[in-house]
Amino acid sequence: MRRLELAVKLSVLPVALALMSSASPAQSPLGTATLSGPVRLDGLKASGSVQVVNGSRLSTGDNATVTIALGPGNEVMLAGQADVVVSSGASGPVIQVVCGDVTVRSTALATIVGASGGRVTAKEGRVTVTSDGKTTTVKEGKEKDFGNTFSVAAAGTTVLVSSNFACNCTCN
């Protein structure tokens, strides 16, 4: 009888371990996005209002808009033909601009990353841009082009980041 109990316990163990390892903990949302027009969230069609979690990728087609509220103090706006990946960083949200134009309005610290170079326009306030280890301040109403990867530390500002690459998402 003891051998049978031991055999049953040993045969159930791999199944229990497999179930535990396949379960993924639910990601807590970074914020919510309001969508209009042709939009994809992580490659799938999306509409209305959706949760944005760590690593979410939002892509817009022609005539689409997305407004992402990232906790108190940060709002990310995409118009048609834009693509971003939103994640959580040590000091706040990180918005990676893949292509297109992205506007970030922030009262709390946010980091905007342009991986392929682009133009940074300070709509409100001064923004600090780091590229190739050099820090540059872009004053309100001014813009500056950056040829390589750059990051923008935005707090108390509104900044427009325009990628060097145009998007081509039908998103239908």
C-alpha positions in Angstrom: 0.0 0.0 0.0 2.9 2.4 0.8 4.5 1.7 -2.6 1.2 2.6 -4.3 0.9 5.9 -2.4 4.5 6.8 -3.2 4.0 5.9 -6.8 0.9 8.1 -7.0 2.6 11.0 -5.3 5.7 10.8 -7.6 3.5 10.6 -10.7 1.5 13.7 -9.7 4.6 15.7 -8.9 5.6 16.5 -12.6 2.1 17.5 -13.4 1.9 19.9 -10.5 5.3 21.4 -11.3 4.3 21.9 -14.9 1.1 23.6 -13.9 2.9 25.9 -11.5 5.5 26.9 -14.1 3.0 27.6 -16.8 1.0 30.0 -14.7 2.1 33.6 -15.2 1.4 36.2 -12.6 -0.9 38.9 -13.8 0.9 42.1 -14.8 -0.2 45.2 -13.0 -1.3 47.9 -15.4 0.9 50.9 -16.0 -2.1 52.9 -17.1 -5.0 53.0 -19.6 -5.2 53.9 -23.3 -8.2 55.4 -25.1 -8.2 54.4 -28.7 -9.9 55.8 -31.8 -9.5 54.5 -35.4 -7.3 51.6 -36.6 -5.1 50.7 -33.6 -3.2 47.6 -32.7 -2.1 46.6 -29.2 0.6 44.0 -29.2 -0.2 43.2 -32.8 -3.9 42.6 -32.2 -6.8 44.9 -33.2 -7.9 47.0 -30.3 -10.6 49.6 -29.7 -12.2 51.6 -26.9 -10.3 51.7 -23.7 -7.6 49.2 -22.9 -5.1 48.5 -20.1 -1.4 49.2 -20.8 1.0 46.8 -19.1 4.8 46.6 -19.0 6.0 46.0 -22.6 2.8 47.0 -24.3 3.2 48.0 -28.0 0.7 50.4 -29.5 0.6 51.0 -33.2 -1.7 53.5 -35.0 -2.9 53.5 -38.6 -4.1 56.5 -40.7 -6.5 58.9 -38.9 -6.1 57.0 -35.6 -5.4 58.5 -32.1 -4.3 57.0 -28.9 -4.1 58.8 -25.5 -2.3 56.8 -22.8 -2.7 57.9 -19.2 0.3 56.6 -17.3 -0.5 57.0 -13.6 -0.8 60.4 -12.2 1.2 63.0 -14.2 2.0 61.4 -17.6 0.0 61.4 -20.8 1.3 60.0 -24.1 -0.5 61.0 -27.3 -0.1 59.2 -30.7 -1.7 60.4 -33.9 -1.9 58.4 -37.1 1.1 56.3 -38.1 2.9 56.1 -34.8 4.3 53.1 -32.9 5.5 53.0 -29.2 6.5 50.5 -26.6 5.6 51.4 -23.0 7.4 50.0 -20.0 8.2 50.7 -16.4 11.6 52.1 -15.5 13.3 52.7 -12.2 12.3 56.4 -12.1 8.9 56.2 -14.0 7.5 55.2 -17.3 9.7 54.6 -20.3 8.2 55.4 -23.8 10.2 54.0 -26.7 9.4 55.7 -29.9 9.6 53.0 -32.7 8.4 55.3 -35.5 6.2 58.3 -36.1 5.4 61.3 -33.9 4.7 61.0 -30.2 3.8 63.8 -27.7 4.4 63.3 -24.0 2.9 65.7 -21.4 4.4 65.1 -18.0 4.2 66.5 -14.5 6.1 63.4 -13.1 9.4 62.1 -14.5 9.1 60.1 -17.7 11.8 58.9 -20.1 11.3 58.9 -23.9 13.7 56.9 -25.9 14.3 57.4 -29.6 16.1 54.3 -30.9 16.6 55.5 -34.5 17.4 59.2 -34.0 14.9 61.9 -34.5 13.8 65.4 -33.6 12.9 66.6 -30.1 10.7 69.7 -29.8 10.1 71.3 -26.4 6.5 72.4 -26.6 6.3 73.5 -22.9 9.2 73.8 -20.5 12.8 72.7 -21.1 13.7 69.1 -21.8 17.0 67.4 -21.2 18.2 65.1 -23.9 21.1 62.6 -23.6 22.7 61.2 -26.7 26.2 59.6 -27.1 26.9 60.5 -23.5 26.4 64.2 -24.0 23.5 66.1 -22.4 21.7 68.9 -24.2 18.9 71.2 -23.0 16.2 72.0 -25.6 14.5 75.2 -24.6 10.7 75.8 -24.8 9.7 76.5 -28.4 12.9 75.1 -29.8 13.8 71.8 -31.5 16.9 69.8 -32.1 17.8 66.8 -34.3 19.6 63.7 -32.9 21.2 61.2 -35.2 21.6 58.3 -32.8 19.8 56.7 -29.9 18.7 59.4 -27.4 16.7 59.7 -24.3 14.6 62.6 -23.1 14.0 63.1 -19.4 10.7 64.9 -19.2 9.2 66.3 -16.0 6.9 69.4 -16.0 7.1 69.5 -19.8 5.3 68.8 -23.0 7.7 67.3 -25.6 7.2 66.1 -29.2 9.5 63.3 -30.3 9.5 62.7 -34.1 11.3 59.5 -35.2 13.6 59.4 -38.2 11.5 56.5 -39.4 8.0 56.8 -40.8 5.4 54.1 -39.9 3.4 52.1 -42.4 0.7 50.4 -40.3 -2.6 49.6 -41.9 -3.7 48.4 -38.5 -6.9 47.1 -40.0 
